């Protein structure tokens, strides 16, 4: 079965398109396209970028983008499970080796120890018996002291109960808690305009991390997006995108994430 990268590379070569030509049309850097074709999905960009690059590149090559994204998510999940299983196996092996080493050391110690004479054996027996008597004595003293302490506590509780029975208890104050009405979350909208070039754009709500828009806008195209609360917008060609949020217009500048930019609107 072909990998995701092999399918992308085969589709591009079948159409006779170079990586440079594909990069110019998709507005995705050629080195990122090369990483995708090599099944190297660990390049230093947020996950939303990697997923968007794969989907847009597949659409450009006329492939089933949803099927490729499903295969990509399955592949990432499998890699995560393999790493976790390897960690658990090595951890359990190390624990088992430590336990076996401890048993061997203990067994060796027991096997090498033996009485050298009957006199030493009798001395050890007498010392053991003396230690047992001391432990029994201290145990009895401890039980007597514990019983006396428990009796004092019981008597103290009875005295307090007798003294307090003659007083009328004060009623506990009642507190009424009024239910606060739920604050409705207002829905507003903003417009993304490609003005001066094409760019890949992804928008995500800050509070629930929900992706509310993702796609490539060609020069002159626009998209109206509804949102709830603050939104983060990332784009690959900052100078080509204009954001209109109410009466405010925002044009992004080049950022530090792979030449891309991030915008936050309230």
Secondary structure, DSSP 8 states (H G I E B T S, - for coil): ---HHHHHHHHHHHTT--HHHHHHHHT--HHHHHHHHTT---SSS-HHHHHHHHHHHHHHTT--HHHHHHHHHHHHHHHHHHHHHHHHHHHHHHHHHHHHHHHHHHHHHHHH---SSHHHHHHHHHHHHHHHHHHHHHHHHHHHHHHHHHHHHHHHHHHHHHHHTTS--------------------EEEEEEE-SS-EEEEEEETTT--EEEEEEE-TT-EEEEEESS-EEEEES-GGGEEEEETTEEEE----SBTTBEEEEE-
